[in-house]
Amino acid sequence: MSKTTTFDACPCGGPSLAACCGPFIEGSAIPPTAEALMRSRYTAYTLKNEPYLLATWHPSTRPLESIIDEKEPIRWLGLEVKSALRLRQRKVDLPDDPDSDTVEFVARFKLGGRAHRLHEVSRFLREPDPDTGTPRWYYVDGSFPK
């Protein structure tokens, strides 16, 4: 059984991995929105799929070192996507750019028996894929609200 078929429901909260993030992670589809990319990246973290995470990270901020520690006993517990609309409303004074977006989320996980929360506002850019020229979303970076 492949890593992408081991869940009944998609880790991001979707109905099933095959109908949600699986096609993005396997490369048979491109996430159509920044939120879809963010959800698929969360799912890739739960699957420890470093190649997908690096491929969807903007080249200008992509780390050079490994981002997944196979030995780290992290257990992802769930994802809550905050309203992307709320973020857009906060940016009403900024020029509307269809190739730039932000997604706010809270990811819950357990590490060393302790529960943690990662609350991030992530920035995304849509640019042509260097190999195919097809526009696609890339994760750029994130900030951590208080």
Buried (B, 14 or more C-beta within 10 A) or exposed (E): EEBBEEBEEBBBBBEEBBEBBBBBBBEEEBBEBBBBBBBBBBBBBBBBBBEBBBBBBBEEEBEEEEEBEEEEEBEBBEBEBBEBEEBEEEEEEEEEEEEBBBBBBBBBBEEEEEEEEBBBBBBBBBEEEEEEEEEBBBBBEBEEEE
